[in-house]
Amino acid sequence: MSEKMRAIAVTEVGKAEIIEVDKPQIGPYELLIKVKATSLCTVDQRNFLGIVDYGKPFVGGHEVFGVVEEAGDYSGDFKPGDRVVFDGIYCGQCEACKTGNSTQCENMGKGRKAFDFNGTIIGGGCAEYVRIPYVNCFHIDENVKPEWAALCEPLSCCLHGVEKLHIQLGDTVVIIGCGIMGMAQVMLCKLKGARVIVSEPQKERREKALRNGADLAVDPMAQDPVEFVKSVTRGRGANHVINTTPIAAVWEQAMAMLAPKGRLIAYSSQHPDKPIPISFGKLHSKEYEYIGTVNAGIEDFARVVKLMNYGMLNVDELIHGTYKFEDCQKAYEDASQPSTYRCVILQD
């Protein structure tokens, strides 16, 4: 008879509860990880609210920190007791993965599950244990708090987009929206040597952005953000703009903020995905670059792990609160409020 473990499942819209599932058994190239911290991301929140339906029961959690419980015979230098985080489970074998483009993995989600379960799993970190290929895992130092380590995944997604800007020292970056992802990008752009401007209607978020490295902040409901950006850049506009919001109307502002040869990052997914009008005349004459970004490559994850291990990131203000495993309903409810940042479920 299989050994059992607990998992948190969204069983219906607005309801999260603890269920019992089989504890995973690992193969020779895998690690059995005892989960210590799981952050509830946008995917988890949207499924809980019924905005999207990935199928139910649903076990989420792909922003995870844990400790190796058991290591397969061929699992590199990992051993029981090691503190680890892991990135998305890319196959490592398709054309995209082999050419350094793992965010476009052709076999995403087709690999071995974090555990066997008669339902939908995205991540699987909302459980006591997961099994993960060792090649997708990274060592985390003792100085990194469990709840901080769980944020390596969203931070690496932000870095994936930031790296595409090729920021030079002294460049001006505008970040539209200062939810958790916008705030993370403030921190990362400052590490790149940029001057950072945030456009955010909530006063508390503007103040938080300024505390965490932003140089200037504008309330787009009280002042035209395009005019503000022009006024502090001698009329040229920003070298780079990152839009973290799913609001279609914001794109016109984002494009209007750009200086010649400026780059615009389409960070947020769009729900609903409404078409955006683009002037290809301006795109041509001003040499703008409009750039898509999704998820993180393994190299982005590796860089963020270094930043964490080296103590170069302080993410306390990205965390709304921590919760016990048994308080999963409360954790999901809080995480799904539009004003909150990350809610992290901790396990002993």
C-alpha positions in Angstrom: 0.0 0.0 0.0 1.4 3.4 -1.0 2.4 5.8 1.7 0.2 8.9 1.9 0.8 12.6 2.3 -1.3 15.7 2.5 -1.9 18.2 -0.3 -4.0 21.4 -0.6 -6.5 21.2 -3.4 -8.9 23.8 -4.8 -12.0 21.6 -5.0 -14.4 24.2 -6.2 -14.5 28.0 -6.9 -13.5 29.7 -3.7 -12.8 26.6 -1.7 -9.4 25.2 -0.8 -9.0 22.1 1.5 -6.6 19.5 2.5 -6.8 16.1 0.8 -4.8 12.9 1.0 -2.7 11.6 -2.0 0.1 9.1 -2.6 3.5 10.2 -1.5 5.7 10.3 -4.6 8.4 7.8 -5.4 11.5 9.1 -7.1 13.6 7.8 -10.0 17.4 7.7 -10.3 17.6 11.3 -11.7 15.1 12.8 -9.3 15.0 14.4 -5.8 12.3 13.9 -3.2 11.8 17.3 -1.7 10.1 18.0 1.6 8.3 21.3 0.9 8.9 24.1 3.4 7.4 27.2 1.8 5.0 27.7 -1.1 4.0 31.1 -2.5 0.5 31.3 -4.1 1.0 32.9 -7.5 -1.4 34.4 -10.0 -2.2 31.0 -11.6 -3.3 29.7 -8.2 -5.4 32.8 -7.5 -7.1 32.8 -10.8 -8.1 29.2 -10.5 -9.4 29.7 -6.9 -11.5 32.7 -8.1 -12.8 30.9 -11.2 -11.3 33.4 -13.6 -9.7 30.4 -15.3 -10.5 26.7 -14.9 -7.5 24.3 -15.0 -9.7 21.5 -13.8 -10.6 20.4 -10.3 -9.5 19.2 -7.9 -6.5 21.4 -8.5 -3.1 21.3 -6.7 -1.0 24.4 -7.4 2.2 25.8 -6.1 5.1 26.4 -8.4 6.9 29.0 -6.3 8.5 26.6 -3.8 11.4 26.1 -1.3 12.2 22.8 0.3 14.7 20.4 1.7 16.0 17.2 0.0 14.5 14.2 1.7 15.9 11.6 -0.7 18.2 11.8 -3.7 18.2 9.4 -6.7 21.3 7.4 -7.6 22.2 9.8 -10.4 21.3 13.2 -9.0 24.5 15.2 -9.2 25.8 16.7 -6.0 22.4 16.9 -4.2 22.1 15.0 -1.0 19.5 14.7 1.8 19.3 17.8 3.9 20.2 20.2 1.1 18.1 23.4 0.9 16.7 23.8 -2.7 14.4 25.7 -5.0 13.4 24.5 -8.5 12.4 26.1 -11.7 9.7 25.1 -14.2 10.0 21.5 -15.3 11.4 22.0 -18.8 12.3 18.9 -20.7 15.9 19.8 -21.6 15.7 17.8 -24.8 13.6 19.7 -27.3 14.9 22.2 -29.9 13.9 25.2 -27.7 15.6 23.9 -24.6 18.8 22.9 -26.3 19.1 26.3 -27.9 18.7 28.3 -24.6 15.0 29.0 -25.1 13.5 26.9 -22.4 10.5 29.2 -21.8 9.2 27.9 -25.2 9.8 24.2 -24.2 7.8 22.0 -26.7 7.1 19.5 -23.9 6.1 21.9 -21.1 3.9 20.0 -18.7 4.4 16.7 -20.4 7.1 15.5 -18.1 6.7 13.5 -14.9 4.4 15.0 -12.4 5.5 16.3 -9.0 3.3 13.4 -7.7 0.6 11.1 -9.0 -2.9 12.6 -8.5 -6.3 12.2 -10.1 -6.7 15.9 -10.8 -4.8 18.8 -12.1 -1.3 19.8 -10.9 0.5 23.0 -11.8 3.7 23.0 -9.7 2.5 20.7 -6.9 4.2 22.7 -4.2 0.9 22.8 -2.2 1.7 19.4 -0.8 4.1 17.9 1.7 6.4 16.4 -0.9 7.3 16.7 -4.5 9.6 14.8 -6.9 11.7 17.0 -9.2 14.4 16.2 -11.7 17.7 17.2 -10.2 18.7 19.2 -13.2 15.9 21.7 -12.4 17.0 22.3 -8.8 19.3 24.9 -7.2 21.1 25.1 -3.9 19.9 27.8 -1.5 22.1 29.0 1.3 21.3 28.9 5.0 21.0 32.7 5.2 18.0 32.8 2.9 14.6 32.7 4.7 12.2 30.0 3.5 9.6 32.5 2.5 12.2 34.5 0.6 13.5 31.4 -1.2 10.0 30.6 -2.4 10.0 33.9 -4.4 13.0 32.9 -6.5 10.6 31.7 -9.2 8.6 35.0 -9.7 11.8 37.0 -9.4 13.4 34.9 -12.1 10.4 35.6 -14.4 10.9 39.3 -13.8 14.6 39.0 -14.5 13.8 37.2 -17.8 12.1 40.4 -19.0 14.5 42.8 -17.5 17.4 41.1 -19.2 15.8 41.7 -22.6 16.0 45.5 -22.1 19.9 45.5 -22.2 19.9 48.3 -19.6 22.9 50.6 -19.6 24.0 52.6 -16.6 21.9 55.7 -16.3 19.0 54.5 -18.5 15.5 55.5 -17.5 13.0 52.7 -17.0 9.3 53.2 -16.4 7.5 50.4 -14.6 3.7 50.6 -15.0 1.9 48.9 -12.1 3.6 48.1 -8.7 2.1 44.9 -7.7 4.6 42.2 -6.6 6.0 41.8 -10.1 6.4 45.5 -10.7 8.0 45.9 -7.3 10.4 43.0 -8.1 11.3 44.7 -11.4 12.0 48.0 -9.5 14.6 46.1 -7.5 16.2 44.3 -10.4 16.4 47.4 -12.6 18.1 49.3 -9.8 20.7 46.5 -9.6 21.2 47.1 -13.4 22.1 50.8 -12.7 18.8 52.3 -14.1 16.9 55.3 -12.9 13.4 53.9 -12.2 10.1 55.7 -12.5 6.9 53.9 -11.4 3.3 54.7 -12.5 0.9 53.4 -9.9 -2.5 54.7 -8.7 -2.3 53.3 -5.1 -0.4 55.6 -2.7 0.8 52.8 -0.5 2.4 51.0 -3.5 4.0 54.2 -4.7 5.5 54.7 -1.3 6.7 51.1 -1.1 8.3 51.4 -4.5 10.2 54.5 -3.4 11.4 52.7 -0.3 12.6 49.8 -2.4 14.7 51.7 -4.9 12.4 53.7 -7.3 13.6 57.2 -7.9 10.3 58.8 -8.9 6.6 57.8 -8.7 3.6 59.2 -10.5 -0.1 58.7 -9.8 -1.6 58.2 -13.3 -5.1 59.0 -12.0 -4.0 62.5 -10.8 -1.4 63.4 -13.5 -0.8 62.4 -17.1 2.0 59.8 -16.7 3.2 60.4 -20.3 3.7 64.1 -19.6 5.4 63.4 -16.3 7.9 61.0 -17.9 8.6 63.6 -20.7 9.1 66.3 -18.1 11.8 64.4 -16.3 13.6 63.2 -19.4 14.0 66.6 -21.2 11.1 65.7 -23.5 12.7 62.5 -24.9 10.8 59.8 -23.0 12.0 56.7 -21.3 14.7 54.3 -22.7 12.6 51.4 -21.5 9.0 50.8 -20.3 7.7 47.6 -18.6 3.9 47.2 -18.4 3.0 44.8 -15.7 -0.8 45.4 -15.9 -3.5 43.4 -17.8 -5.3 46.6 -18.6 -5.6 47.1 -22.4 -6.0 50.9 -22.2 -2.6 51.3 -20.6 -0.7 50.2 -23.7 -1.3 53.5 -25.5 0.4 55.3 -22.6 3.2 52.8 -22.5 4.0 53.3 -26.2 3.8 57.1 -25.9 6.3 57.1 -23.0 9.2 55.7 -25.2 12.2 57.7 -26.3 13.5 56.9 -29.8 14.9 53.4 -30.0 13.1 52.7 -26.8 12.1 49.2 -25.7 8.7 48.1 -24.4 8.3 44.9 -22.4 4.9 43.2 -22.4 5.2 41.6 -19.1 1.6 40.9 -18.0 -0.6 38.3 -19.5 -3.9 39.8 -20.8 -7.3 38.8 -19.4 -9.3 39.3 -21.6 -6.8 39.5 -24.4 -8.0 42.5 -26.3 -6.2 43.6 -29.5 -4.1 46.7 -29.1 -3.7 49.3 -32.0 -0.1 49.9 -33.0 1.3 52.6 -35.3 3.7 50.7 -37.4 4.8 54.1 -38.9 6.1 55.1 -35.5 7.5 51.7 -34.9 9.5 52.1 -38.1 10.6 55.7 -37.8 11.5 55.7 -34.1 13.0 52.2 -34.2 10.9 51.1 -31.2 11.1 47.5 -30.0 8.0 45.8 -28.5 9.1 42.7 -26.7 7.2 39.8 -25.3 8.3 37.9 -22.2 7.0 34.9 -20.3 8.2 32.7 -17.5 12.0 32.3 -16.8 14.8 30.4 -18.5 17.0 28.2 -16.4 19.8 30.8 -16.7 17.5 33.5 -15.2 16.7 31.2 -12.3 20.4 30.6 -11.7 21.1 34.3 -11.6 18.3 35.0 -9.1 19.5 32.2 -6.8 22.9 33.9 -6.8 21.4 37.2 -5.9 19.5 35.5 -3.0 22.5 33.6 -1.8 24.7 36.7 -1.9 22.2 38.8 0.1 21.7 41.2 -2.8 17.9 41.1 -2.6 15.6 42.0 0.4 12.1 40.8 -0.4 10.3 41.3 2.9 8.0 43.9 1.4 7.0 41.5 -1.3 5.3 39.2 1.2 1.9 39.9 2.5 1.9 37.2 5.1 2.8 33.6 6.1 0.3 30.9 6.8 0.2 27.4 8.3 -0.7 24.5 6.0 -4.0 24.0 7.9 -4.9 27.7 7.1 -5.0 27.1 3.4 -8.5 28.6 2.9 -7.4 31.8 4.5 -4.2 31.9 2.6 -6.0 31.5 -0.7 -8.6 34.1 0.2 -6.0 36.7 1.2 -3.8 35.9 -1.8 -6.8 36.5 -4.1 -7.4 40.1 -2.9 -6.1 42.6 -5.5 -4.3 44.7 -2.9 -2.1 41.9 -1.5 1.4 40.8 -2.4 2.5 37.2 -2.0 1.0 34.9 0.6 3.3 32.1 1.6 2.3 28.8 3.1 5.0 27.4 5.5 5.5 23.8 6.7 7.6 22.5 9.5 
